[in-house]
């Protein structure tokens, strides 16, 4: 039986690595590092840095592989993601078949936490469903971008006694502030915060969290939204990619 470790490596700072994650990587025989082209080379570089810093197992080896590109033309969102996941599952199947021997362990280094807006677990389940390679797997949690965002802004995530909604830009409309007073927004390629008109709303925005390029902006949304939009566009043009997240909030602690 082959073994797979899905290891959360944190939001970009190599020091986000937990002891459990470091031990997991040192248990692996093969360390799988995804590459996403020149524009996102830094993502692979941070993974290589983590391996260089923390993996002391002399017989382990690194295998890099290209992540298939998601095709969106003439497809709905669900169709494009489903087909993309199927393509990645095929790549994983080849890795587990060709790079792991029976009894060996392979580790996938997953940005952030594998349980939060990441699809490695469901893709691994797709590979298992193919029944072409026998393996079992374990999941090691990591520090999320949500934790990194709150830490960088020095804020608690929630208002006292109040819930927090974690959503996407596509789902934000009608949620904040109508249904929830605190919303963490991930995967927002269209800057949905620009459509929020509530004068009391506050935003805590961050990009490249945990990395040397980290940028954070906070304030009343009506006053800083244009600054966030401009800063985001400039950063994306400068680096060729962007990974950002923000928290929207209204109200105060101990308010009914």
NUTORGU-374674 format. One record per residue (C-alpha): residue number from 1; residue in three letters; x, y, z. Coordinates in steps of 0.1 Angstrom, whole numbers, plus 5000, padded with zeros to 4 digits. Each point is the difference from the previous one (the first is absolute). Layout:
NUTORGU-374674
k:NUM | r:ala | xx:X | yy:Y | zz:Z
...
***
This chain:
NUTORGU-374674
k:1 | r:unk | xx:5000 | yy:5000 | zz:5000
k:2 | r:unk | xx:5012 | yy:5035 | zz:4991
k:3 | r:unk | xx:4995 | yy:5029 | zz:5023
k:4 | r:unk | xx:4992 | yy:5037 | zz:4993
k:5 | r:unk | xx:5004 | yy:5029 | zz:5024
k:6 | r:unk | xx:4981 | yy:5032 | zz:4992
k:7 | r:unk | xx:5020 | yy:5026 | zz:5020
k:8 | r:unk | xx:4989 | yy:5035 | zz:5007
k:9 | r:unk | xx:5030 | yy:5023 | zz:4998
k:10 | r:unk | xx:4985 | yy:5033 | zz:5011
k:11 | r:unk | xx:4992 | yy:5033 | zz:4982
k:12 | r:unk | xx:5034 | yy:5008 | zz:4986
k:13 | r:unk | xx:5024 | yy:5004 | zz:5029
k:14 | r:unk | xx:5023 | yy:4969 | zz:5003
k:15 | r:unk | xx:4998 | yy:5005 | zz:5038
k:16 | r:unk | xx:4963 | yy:4993 | zz:4999
k:17 | r:unk | xx:5009 | yy:4963 | zz:4998
k:18 | r:unk | xx:4988 | yy:4980 | zz:5030
k:19 | r:unk | xx:5020 | yy:4973 | zz:5017
k:20 | r:unk | xx:4975 | yy:4975 | zz:4988
k:21 | r:unk | xx:5005 | yy:5012 | zz:4964
k:22 | r:unk | xx:5038 | yy:4999 | zz:5002
k:23 | r:unk | xx:4998 | yy:4964 | zz:5014
k:24 | r:unk | xx:4977 | yy:4990 | zz:4972
k:25 | r:unk | xx:5023 | yy:5013 | zz:4973
k:26 | r:unk | xx:5029 | yy:4982 | zz:5016
k:27 | r:unk | xx:4980 | yy:4968 | zz:4999
k:28 | r:unk | xx:4995 | yy:5003 | zz:4963
k:29 | r:unk | xx:5021 | yy:4982 | zz:4974
k:30 | r:unk | xx:4988 | yy:5023 | zz:4972
k:31 | r:unk | xx:4991 | yy:5037 | zz:5003
k:32 | r:unk | xx:4977 | yy:5013 | zz:4972
k:33 | r:unk | xx:5003 | yy:5036 | zz:4991
k:34 | r:unk | xx:4975 | yy:5016 | zz:4976
k:35 | r:unk | xx:5012 | yy:5026 | zz:4975
k:36 | r:unk | xx:4976 | yy:5026 | zz:4984
k:37 | r:unk | xx:5022 | yy:5017 | zz:4974
k:38 | r:unk | xx:5025 | yy:5029 | zz:5002
k:39 | r:unk | xx:4974 | yy:5025 | zz:5013
k:40 | r:unk | xx:4994 | yy:4979 | zz:5032
k:41 | r:unk | xx:5036 | yy:4987 | zz:5004
k:42 | r:unk | xx:5001 | yy:5015 | zz:5035
k:43 | r:unk | xx:4974 | yy:4975 | zz:5012
k:44 | r:unk | xx:5023 | yy:4971 | zz:4990
k:45 | r:unk | xx:5030 | yy:5018 | zz:5014
k:46 | r:unk | xx:4985 | yy:5002 | zz:5034
k:47 | r:unk | xx:4992 | yy:4963 | zz:5000
k:48 | r:unk | xx:5036 | yy:4993 | zz:4990
k:49 | r:unk | xx:5012 | yy:5022 | zz:5028
k:50 | r:unk | xx:4978 | yy:4981 | zz:5025
k:51 | r:unk | xx:5015 | yy:4967 | zz:4988
k:52 | r:unk | xx:5035 | yy:5014 | zz:5002
k:53 | r:unk | xx:4995 | yy:5014 | zz:5035
k:54 | r:unk | xx:4982 | yy:4971 | zz:5016
k:55 | r:unk | xx:5004 | yy:4967 | zz:4982
k:56 | r:unk | xx:5030 | yy:4981 | zz:5013
k:57 | r:unk | xx:4992 | yy:4965 | zz:4987
k:58 | r:unk | xx:5030 | yy:4994 | zz:4976
k:59 | r:unk | xx:4982 | yy:4974 | zz:4978
k:60 | r:unk | xx:4969 | yy:5021 | zz:4993
k:61 | r:unk | xx:4997 | yy:5016 | zz:4966
k:62 | r:unk | xx:4981 | yy:5029 | zz:4985
k:63 | r:unk | xx:4977 | yy:4996 | zz:4969
k:64 | r:unk | xx:4987 | yy:5031 | zz:4984
k:65 | r:unk | xx:4970 | yy:4999 | zz:4977
k:66 | r:unk | xx:4979 | yy:5025 | zz:4980
k:67 | r:unk | xx:4965 | yy:5008 | zz:5011
k:68 | r:unk | xx:4976 | yy:4998 | zz:4971
k:69 | r:unk | xx:4985 | yy:5034 | zz:4990
k:70 | r:unk | xx:4963 | yy:5005 | zz:5007
k:71 | r:unk | xx:4981 | yy:5006 | zz:4968
k:72 | r:unk | xx:4971 | yy:5024 | zz:5003
k:73 | r:unk | xx:4989 | yy:5007 | zz:4964
k:74 | r:unk | xx:4965 | yy:4989 | zz:4992
k:75 | r:unk | xx:4996 | yy:4984 | zz:5034
k:76 | r:unk | xx:4981 | yy:5008 | zz:5031
k:77 | r:unk | xx:5019 | yy:5005 | zz:5033
k:78 | r:unk | xx:4991 | yy:4965 | zz:5012
k:79 | r:unk | xx:5008 | yy:4984 | zz:4967
k:80 | r:unk | xx:5034 | yy:5017 | zz:4998
k:81 | r:unk | xx:5010 | yy:4990 | zz:5036
k:82 | r:unk | xx:4987 | yy:4964 | zz:4996
k:83 | r:unk | xx:5020 | yy:4995 | zz:4968
k:84 | r:unk | xx:5031 | yy:5017 | zz:5015
k:85 | r:unk | xx:4998 | yy:4977 | zz:5031
k:86 | r:unk | xx:4997 | yy:4970 | zz:4977
k:87 | r:unk | xx:5032 | yy:5011 | zz:4981
k:88 | r:unk | xx:5018 | yy:5004 | zz:5033
k:89 | r:unk | xx:4988 | yy:4966 | zz:5012
k:90 | r:unk | xx:5016 | yy:4985 | zz:4969
k:91 | r:unk | xx:5033 | yy:5017 | zz:5008
k:92 | r:unk | xx:4998 | yy:4987 | zz:5036
k:93 | r:unk | xx:4992 | yy:4965 | zz:4988
k:94 | r:unk | xx:5032 | yy:5000 | zz:4978
k:95 | r:unk | xx:5021 | yy:5013 | zz:5029
k:96 | r:unk | xx:4988 | yy:4974 | zz:5024
k:97 | r:unk | xx:5004 | yy:4972 | zz:4974
k:98 | r:unk | xx:5034 | yy:5011 | zz:4986
k:99 | r:unk | xx:5017 | yy:5016 | zz:5029
k:100 | r:unk | xx:4990 | yy:4979 | zz:5031
k:101 | r:unk | xx:5008 | yy:4964 | zz:5006
k:102 | r:unk | xx:4979 | yy:4977 | zz:5022
k:103 | r:unk | xx:5005 | yy:5009 | zz:5036
k:104 | r:unk | xx:5014 | yy:5035 | zz:4993
k:105 | r:unk | xx:4985 | yy:5033 | zz:5010
k:106 | r:unk | xx:4995 | yy:5031 | zz:4979
k:107 | r:unk | xx:4991 | yy:5035 | zz:5013
k:108 | r:unk | xx:4982 | yy:5028 | zz:4983
k:109 | r:unk | xx:5009 | yy:5034 | zz:5013
k:110 | r:unk | xx:4967 | yy:5019 | zz:5001
k:111 | r:unk | xx:4998 | yy:5038 | zz:5004
k:112 | r:unk | xx:4982 | yy:5011 | zz:5032
k:113 | r:unk | xx:4978 | yy:4973 | zz:5014
k:114 | r:unk | xx:4988 | yy:4970 | zz:4979
k:115 | r:unk | xx:4965 | yy:5003 | zz:5015
k:116 | r:unk | xx:4993 | yy:5036 | zz:4991
k:117 | r:unk | xx:4993 | yy:5010 | zz:4964
k:118 | r:unk | xx:5025 | yy:4975 | zz:4987
k:119 | r:unk | xx:4990 | yy:4970 | zz:4979
k:120 | r:unk | xx:5030 | yy:4976 | zz:5006
k:121 | r:unk | xx:4979 | yy:4977 | zz:5022
k:122 | r:unk | xx:4971 | yy:4997 | zz:4975
k:123 | r:unk | xx:5024 | yy:4995 | zz:4971
k:124 | r:unk | xx:5018 | yy:4972 | zz:5019
k:125 | r:unk | xx:4966 | yy:4985 | zz:5006
k:126 | r:unk | xx:4995 | yy:5001 | zz:4962
k:127 | r:unk | xx:5032 | yy:4981 | zz:4995
k:128 | r:unk | xx:4989 | yy:4974 | zz:5025
k:129 | r:unk | xx:4967 | yy:4996 | zz:4982
k:130 | r:unk | xx:5019 | yy:4991 | zz:4968
k:131 | r:unk | xx:5013 | yy:4968 | zz:5018
k:132 | r:unk | xx:5031 | yy:5000 | zz:4979
k:133 | r:unk | xx:5025 | yy:5005 | zz:5028
k:134 | r:unk | xx:4995 | yy:4987 | zz:5036
k:135 | r:unk | xx:5009 | yy:5025 | zz:5027
k:136 | r:unk | xx:4988 | yy:5015 | zz:5033
k:137 | r:unk | xx:5004 | yy:5036 | zz:5011
k:138 | r:unk | xx:5002 | yy:5024 | zz:5030
k:139 | r:unk | xx:4995 | yy:5037 | zz:5003
k:140 | r:unk | xx:5021 | yy:5024 | zz:5020
k:141 | r:unk | xx:4985 | yy:5034 | zz:5008
k:142 | r:unk | xx:5018 | yy:5033 | zz:4993
k:143 | r:unk | xx:4997 | yy:5037 | zz:5009
k:144 | r:unk | xx:4974 | yy:5016 | zz:4978
k:145 | r:unk | xx:5000 | yy:5033 | zz:4982
k:146 | r:unk | xx:4971 | yy:5010 | zz:5023
k:147 | r:unk | xx:5022 | yy:4996 | zz:5031
k:148 | r:unk | xx:5029 | yy:5018 | zz:4983
k:149 | r:unk | xx:4977 | yy:5029 | zz:4990
k:150 | r:unk | xx:4986 | yy:5004 | zz:5035
k:151 | r:unk | xx:5035 | yy:4998 | zz:5015
k:152 | r:unk | xx:5015 | yy:5026 | zz:4976
k:153 | r:unk | xx:4971 | yy:5024 | zz:5008
k:154 | r:unk | xx:5002 | yy:4991 | zz:5037
k:155 | r:unk | xx:4963 | yy:4994 | zz:5003
k:156 | r:unk | xx:4978 | yy:4972 | zz:5013
k:157 | r:unk | xx:4981 | yy:4982 | zz:4972
k:158 | r:unk | xx:4966 | yy:5004 | zz:5016
k:159 | r:unk | xx:4980 | yy:5025 | zz:5020
k:160 | r:unk | xx:4991 | yy:4987 | zz:5035
k:161 | r:unk | xx:4973 | yy:4974 | zz:4998
k:162 | r:unk | xx:4995 | yy:5005 | zz:4962
k:163 | r:unk | xx:5004 | yy:4976 | zz:4972
k:164 | r:unk | xx:5025 | yy:5003 | zz:4971
k:165 | r:unk | xx:4991 | yy:4991 | zz:4964
k:166 | r:unk | xx:5027 | yy:4987 | zz:4976
k:167 | r:unk | xx:4990 | yy:5005 | zz:4964
k:168 | r:unk | xx:5012 | yy:5010 | zz:4965
k:169 | r:unk | xx:4997 | yy:5031 | zz:4980
k:170 | r:unk | xx:4974 | yy:4984 | zz:4979
k:171 | r:unk | xx:4978 | yy:4993 | zz:5030
k:172 | r:unk | xx:5005 | yy:5032 | zz:5019
k:173 | r:unk | xx:4970 | yy:5019 | zz:4986
k:174 | r:unk | xx:4971 | yy:4997 | zz:5023
k:175 | r:unk | xx:5021 | yy:4986 | zz:5028
k:176 | r:unk | xx:5018 | yy:5029 | zz:5015
k:177 | r:unk | xx:4988 | yy:5020 | zz:5019
k:178 | r:unk | xx:4964 | yy:4988 | zz:4995
k:179 | r:unk | xx:5005 | yy:4965 | zz:5015
k:180 | r:unk | xx:5033 | yy:5002 | zz:5018
k:181 | r:unk | xx:5021 | yy:5027 | zz:5017
k:182 | r:unk | xx:5033 | yy:4983 | zz:4993
k:183 | r:unk | xx:5009 | yy:4985 | zz:4967
k:184 | r:unk | xx:5034 | yy:4986 | zz:4989
k:185 | r:unk | xx:5002 | yy:5001 | zz:4962
k:186 | r:unk | xx:5023 | yy:4977 | zz:4981
k:187 | r:unk | xx:5004 | yy:4994 | zz:4962
k:188 | r:unk | xx:4987 | yy:5034 | zz:4990
k:189 | r:unk | xx:5013 | yy:5008 | zz:4965
k:190 | r:unk | xx:4974 | yy:5027 | zz:4994
k:191 | r:unk | xx:5004 | yy:5021 | zz:5032
k:192 | r:unk | xx:4965 | yy:4995 | zz:5012
k:193 | r:unk | xx:5006 | yy:5024 | zz:5029
k:194 | r:unk | xx:4997 | yy:5029 | zz:4976
k:195 | r:unk | xx:4962 | yy:4993 | zz:4999
k:196 | r:unk | xx:4995 | yy:5003 | zz:5037
k:197 | r:unk | xx:4985 | yy:5033 | zz:5008
k:198 | r:unk | xx:4995 | yy:4998 | zz:5038
k:199 | r:unk | xx:5017 | yy:5031 | zz:5015
k:200 | r:unk | xx:5008 | yy:4982 | zz:5033
k:201 | r:unk | xx:5018 | yy:4970 | zz:4983
k:202 | r:unk | xx:5037 | yy:4996 | zz:5007
k:203 | r:unk | xx:5025 | yy:4980 | zz:4979
k:204 | r:unk | xx:5032 | yy:4982 | zz:5010
k:205 | r:unk | xx:5018 | yy:4990 | zz:4968
k:206 | r:unk | xx:5032 | yy:4982 | zz:4994
k:207 | r:unk | xx:5020 | yy:4986 | zz:4971
k:208 | r:unk | xx:5030 | yy:4976 | zz:4998
k:209 | r:unk | xx:4995 | yy:4994 | zz:5037
k:210 | r:unk | xx:5030 | yy:4985 | zz:5018
k:211 | r:unk | xx:5024 | yy:5008 | zz:4971
k:212 | r:unk | xx:5025 | yy:5028 | zz:4996
k:213 | r:unk | xx:4975 | yy:5018 | zz:4977
k:214 | r:unk | xx:4972 | yy:5001 | zz:5026
k:215 | r:unk | xx:4977 | yy:5030 | zz:4997
k:216 | r:unk | xx:4972 | yy:5009 | zz:5024
k:217 | r:unk | xx:4975 | yy:5028 | zz:5000
k:218 | r:unk | xx:4971 | yy:5006 | zz:5024
k:219 | r:unk | xx:4974 | yy:5026 | zz:5008
k:220 | r:unk | xx:4965 | yy:5011 | zz:4993
k:221 | r:unk | xx:4991 | yy:4984 | zz:4967
k:222 | r:unk | xx:4986 | yy:5031 | zz:4985
k:223 | r:unk | xx:5033 | yy:5018 | zz:5007
k:224 | r:unk | xx:5025 | yy:4974 | zz:4989
k:225 | r:unk | xx:4983 | yy:4979 | zz:4973
k:226 | r:unk | xx:5016 | yy:5020 | zz:4972
k:227 | r:unk | xx:5034 | yy:4997 | zz:5016
k:228 | r:unk | xx:4996 | yy:4962 | zz:5003
k:229 | r:unk | xx:4989 | yy:4997 | zz:4964
k:230 | r:unk | xx:5030 | yy:5021 | zz:4987
k:231 | r:unk | xx:5025 | yy:4982 | zz:5023
k:232 | r:unk | xx:4987 | yy:4966 | zz:4989
k:233 | r:unk | xx:5002 | yy:5009 | zz:4963
k:234 | r:unk | xx:5035 | yy:5014 | zz:5003
k:235 | r:unk | xx:5012 | yy:4970 | zz:5020
k:236 | r:unk | xx:4986 | yy:4975 | zz:4976
k:237 | r:unk | xx:5016 | yy:5018 | zz:4970
k:238 | r:unk | xx:5034 | yy:5001 | zz:5019
k:239 | r:unk | xx:5001 | yy:4964 | zz:5010
k:240 | r:unk | xx:4979 | yy:4984 | zz:4972
k:241 | r:unk | xx:4976 | yy:4984 | zz:5025
k:242 | r:unk | xx:4982 | yy:5008 | zz:5033
k:243 | r:unk | xx:4987 | yy:4980 | zz:5029
k:244 | r:unk | xx:4978 | yy:5021 | zz:5023
k:245 | r:unk | xx:4973 | yy:4998 | zz:5026
k:246 | r:unk | xx:4980 | yy:5024 | zz:5020
k:247 | r:unk | xx:4977 | yy:5003 | zz:5030
k:248 | r:unk | xx:4969 | yy:5022 | zz:4999
k:249 | r:unk | xx:4984 | yy:5010 | zz:5033
k:250 | r:unk | xx:4973 | yy:5021 | zz:5014
k:251 | r:unk | xx:4990 | yy:5006 | zz:5036
k:252 | r:unk | xx:5019 | yy:4998 | zz:5033
k:253 | r:unk | xx:5007 | yy:4976 | zz:5029
k:254 | r:unk | xx:4971 | yy:4997 | zz:5025
k:255 | r:unk | xx:4975 | yy:5016 | zz:4976
k:256 | r:unk | xx:4966 | yy:4981 | zz:5000
***
